[in-house]
Amino acid sequence: MTLKVLAAGDHFVRNSLLIDALKSAVPGELDVRELTLPWPVEPFGRVGEVDEASDVEDELIEALRGVEVCVTQMAPLTKRVLDASPELRLFCVSRGGPVNANLEAASAAGVKVTFAPGRNAVATAEHTLAMLLAATRRIPQTHAELAAGVWRGDYYTYDRVGPELEGNTVGLVGYGAIGSRVARMLEGFGATVLVHDPYVDVPGNVALPELLERSLFVSLHARATPETTGMIGKAEIAAMPAGSVLVNCARGALLDYDALCDALDSGHLFGAACDVFPDEPIPPGSRLLTTPNLVMTPHLAGASKETAMKAATIVAADVARYVRGEPVAHLANPS
């Protein structure tokens, strides 16, 4: 029997990657139709009752007619979409968390939702290290000034140079797939690594106040939950040593950005680097755009060719399990 599939890819996890992965992994005949979503050319946002999705409910409803399986990254699985798609049974989200899917409504409709944990762990870990070094060695600022024809010899003065990783302590808040990789990279630099993560049992796992007090560098790798939202605020930043560096390549909700800007303005923090923000894109007039010694990238820590290929491979493997009648490996809405 032919399986009807919608590949709702975008300009990162392309339909060609999804379709090639499906053809390689899934047994039997496939009838694949395609819908190309506008992300990242157009930002994601809230759609209906779900977050971080492309605003394509109408197009998705039309494309899902008669479809049993959908593989996607940014398509919005809202109650409206579910109500209009009675034949849908499997919705595979090729990202680390299916925030663009209404899991409760999917369960009520008998639709399994899967996701792709760890797809961008390597890319994000590498980007984190790059951001840490960029903020500490003033790479973006000095490059911009050189490109403008300005040679700043005063960056070599003792008060302006940053610390080395070797021999210093780096605190990692969160020790999952990304945090643990960052730890291994840092050990290669000769840094001492501390961890704060209540869900793992590893050496160097300490309470958050101790980590902040002892770490000259702090990098955030926790998930955004009610417990972790705002976990790094004014008091926590003040507890870090003077001249320290803070990096956030996890989620904007973890950090109080006004407190971060205050600490950079005052010089308490030597530098900071962020890939994620409370509002994305950053709105015009935001303090983040003028605060000194802040390195920023537009939420692309997980962006690599390998991430896109892994994402397609992970969801295709779960489609194959579904076709074989096996439990899917990464079910987000167990009954």
C-alpha positions in Angstrom: 0.0 0.0 0.0 1.3 3.5 -0.9 2.1 5.8 2.0 1.0 9.4 1.4 3.5 11.8 2.8 3.8 15.6 2.9 7.3 17.0 3.0 6.8 20.5 4.4 10.5 21.6 4.4 12.0 25.1 4.3 15.1 26.8 3.2 17.3 25.0 5.8 15.8 21.5 6.2 15.0 21.3 2.5 12.4 19.1 1.0 15.2 17.4 -1.1 16.9 16.3 2.2 13.6 15.1 3.7 12.6 13.2 0.5 16.1 11.6 0.1 16.1 10.5 3.7 12.6 9.0 3.4 13.4 7.1 0.2 16.5 5.7 1.9 14.9 4.7 5.1 11.2 3.9 4.5 10.2 0.5 3.0 7.5 0.3 0.4 6.0 2.8 -2.0 5.8 6.5 -1.1 3.5 9.2 -2.6 5.3 12.4 -1.5 3.9 15.8 -2.1 5.9 19.0 -1.2 5.2 22.3 0.5 8.1 24.8 0.9 7.8 27.0 4.0 9.4 30.5 4.0 11.6 30.1 7.1 14.3 31.4 7.6 13.7 34.0 4.9 10.7 35.0 6.9 10.9 34.7 10.7 8.9 32.1 12.6 6.4 33.3 15.3 3.3 32.3 17.1 0.6 30.7 15.0 -2.7 30.0 16.6 -1.8 28.3 19.9 1.7 27.1 18.9 5.1 28.8 19.0 8.0 29.2 16.6 6.1 28.2 13.4 5.7 29.5 9.9 2.3 31.2 9.4 1.0 28.8 6.7 -2.1 27.2 8.3 -4.2 27.6 5.1 -1.5 26.2 2.8 -0.8 23.4 5.2 -4.4 22.4 5.4 -4.6 22.2 1.7 -1.4 20.2 1.3 -2.4 17.7 4.0 -5.6 16.6 2.3 -5.4 12.8 2.1 -2.0 12.7 3.8 -1.1 10.2 6.5 2.4 11.4 7.4 3.9 14.9 7.5 7.6 15.6 7.9 8.5 19.2 8.6 10.5 21.6 10.7 8.3 24.7 11.0 4.8 23.7 9.9 2.2 24.7 12.6 0.2 21.7 13.9 -2.6 23.6 15.4 -6.1 22.4 16.4 -7.4 24.0 13.3 -5.0 22.1 11.1 -5.8 18.9 13.0 -9.5 19.3 12.6 -9.1 19.8 8.9 -6.7 16.8 8.4 -8.6 13.6 9.6 -6.3 11.2 7.7 -3.1 12.5 9.4 -1.6 10.0 11.8 2.1 10.9 12.2 3.6 14.4 12.3 7.4 14.4 12.5 9.1 17.6 13.6 12.8 17.8 12.6 13.9 19.9 15.5 15.0 19.4 19.1 11.5 20.2 20.5 8.1 20.2 18.8 7.0 23.6 20.1 5.2 24.2 16.8 2.8 21.3 17.6 -0.3 21.3 19.9 0.5 18.0 21.6 -2.7 17.8 23.5 -4.9 18.3 20.4 -2.7 15.9 18.5 -3.2 13.2 21.1 -7.0 13.8 21.1 -7.0 13.4 17.3 -4.9 10.2 17.4 -1.8 11.8 15.8 1.6 10.8 16.9 4.1 13.7 17.1 7.9 13.0 16.9 10.9 15.2 17.2 14.6 15.1 16.5 16.7 15.4 19.7 20.4 16.1 19.3 20.2 17.1 15.7 22.1 20.3 16.3 24.2 19.4 19.3 27.5 19.5 17.5 26.8 22.7 15.6 25.6 24.5 18.7 28.5 23.3 20.9 31.0 24.6 18.2 29.2 27.9 17.9 29.2 28.3 21.7 32.9 27.9 21.8 33.3 30.4 18.9 31.1 32.9 20.7 33.1 32.5 23.9 36.4 33.2 22.2 34.9 36.0 20.1 33.7 37.9 23.2 36.9 37.2 25.2 39.3 38.2 22.4 37.2 41.2 21.1 37.2 39.7 17.6 34.1 41.3 16.1 34.9 44.8 17.5 38.5 44.8 16.4 37.6 43.4 12.9 35.0 46.1 12.4 37.4 48.8 13.4 40.2 47.5 11.1 37.7 47.2 8.3 36.9 50.9 8.9 40.6 51.8 8.7 41.1 52.2 12.5 44.1 50.5 14.2 43.5 50.3 17.9 46.8 49.7 19.7 45.1 50.4 23.1 43.4 47.0 22.9 46.8 45.6 23.9 46.7 47.5 27.3 46.4 45.3 30.4 42.9 46.7 31.3 41.5 45.9 27.8 42.8 42.4 27.2 40.7 39.4 28.2 41.5 36.2 30.1 42.6 32.8 28.6 40.5 29.6 28.8 43.5 27.6 29.9 43.8 27.5 33.7 40.5 29.2 34.3 37.1 27.9 35.3 34.1 27.7 32.9 30.6 27.1 34.4 28.1 25.3 32.2 24.4 25.7 33.2 22.9 22.6 31.7 24.7 19.4 30.8 22.6 17.7 28.1 23.7 16.9 24.5 25.1 20.4 23.9 26.6 21.2 27.3 28.4 17.9 27.6 30.0 18.5 24.2 31.1 22.0 25.2 32.7 20.5 28.3 34.8 18.1 26.2 35.9 20.9 24.0 36.9 23.1 26.9 38.9 20.4 28.5 41.0 20.3 25.4 41.7 24.0 26.0 42.9 23.2 29.5 40.0 24.8 31.3 38.4 23.6 34.5 34.7 22.8 34.0 32.0 23.2 36.5 28.4 22.1 35.9 25.0 23.0 37.3 22.4 20.5 36.2 20.0 18.8 38.7 19.2 16.0 36.3 22.6 14.5 35.8 25.2 13.0 38.1 28.7 14.0 36.8 31.8 15.3 38.5 31.9 19.0 39.1 28.1 19.3 39.4 27.5 22.1 41.9 24.8 24.4 43.0 24.2 27.4 40.8 25.5 30.0 43.4 28.8 28.1 43.7 29.1 27.8 39.9 28.6 31.6 39.4 31.0 32.5 42.2 33.8 30.3 40.9 33.5 30.6 37.1 35.2 33.3 35.1 33.2 32.1 32.1 29.6 31.0 32.2 27.7 29.4 29.4 23.9 28.6 29.4 22.7 25.3 28.0 19.4 24.7 29.9 16.0 24.2 28.4 13.4 27.0 28.8 10.9 25.8 31.4 8.9 27.5 34.1 11.8 26.6 36.5 14.6 28.0 34.4 12.9 31.1 33.0 14.8 34.2 34.3 17.2 32.0 36.1 20.1 34.3 35.4 19.2 37.8 36.5 20.7 40.8 38.2 21.7 39.0 41.4 23.2 36.0 39.6 25.2 38.2 37.2 26.4 40.3 40.2 27.6 37.0 41.8 29.9 36.3 38.9 33.5 37.5 39.3 34.3 41.0 38.0 35.7 40.8 34.5 33.9 37.6 33.6 32.2 36.5 30.4 28.6 35.2 29.9 27.4 33.3 26.9 23.8 32.3 25.9 23.3 30.1 22.9 20.3 28.2 24.6 17.1 30.2 25.0 16.4 33.9 25.5 14.0 33.1 28.4 16.9 32.0 30.6 18.5 35.4 30.9 17.4 38.9 32.1 18.8 41.0 29.2 18.3 44.3 30.9 20.5 43.0 33.8 23.0 41.8 31.2 23.2 45.2 29.5 23.6 46.9 32.9 26.5 44.6 33.8 28.2 45.3 30.4 27.6 49.1 30.7 29.1 49.1 34.2 32.1 47.0 33.2 31.3 44.2 35.7 31.2 41.8 32.8 34.2 41.9 30.5 32.0 40.7 27.7 29.0 38.6 26.7 27.8 36.7 23.6 24.2 35.8 22.7 22.6 33.9 19.9 19.1 34.0 21.4 17.0 36.9 22.6 13.7 37.7 24.3 12.3 39.0 21.1 13.4 37.7 17.7 14.1 39.6 15.5 15.6 42.2 17.9 13.3 45.2 17.8 14.6 48.6 16.7 15.7 50.7 19.6 16.6 47.7 21.8 19.5 48.3 24.3 21.1 45.2 22.9 22.0 47.1 19.7 24.1 49.7 21.5 25.4 47.9 24.6 29.3 47.6 24.5 31.2 44.4 24.4 28.3 42.3 23.4 28.7 39.8 20.5 25.5 38.7 18.8 24.4 36.3 16.1 20.8 35.9 14.9 19.8 32.5 16.4 22.0 30.4 14.1 24.1 28.4 16.6 22.5 25.2 15.3 22.9 26.1 11.7 25.2 23.7 9.8 24.8 21.4 6.8 25.2 18.4 9.0 22.3 19.6 11.3 19.9 19.8 8.4 21.0 16.3 7.2 20.7 14.8 10.6 17.3 16.3 11.1 16.0 14.7 7.9 17.6 11.4 8.8 16.1 11.3 12.3 12.5 12.0 11.3 12.8 9.6 8.3 13.9 6.8 10.7 10.8 7.3 12.8 8.6 7.2 9.7 10.2 3.9 8.8 9.5 2.6 12.3 5.9 3.7 11.9 5.6 1.9 8.6 7.0 -1.3 10.1 4.5 -1.2 12.9 7.2 -0.5 15.5 7.2 2.2 18.3 8.6 5.4 17.1 11.9 6.4 18.9 11.2 10.0 19.7 7.5 10.3 20.6 6.5 13.7 22.0 2.9 12.9 23.0 2.8 9.4 24.6 -0.8 8.4 25.5 
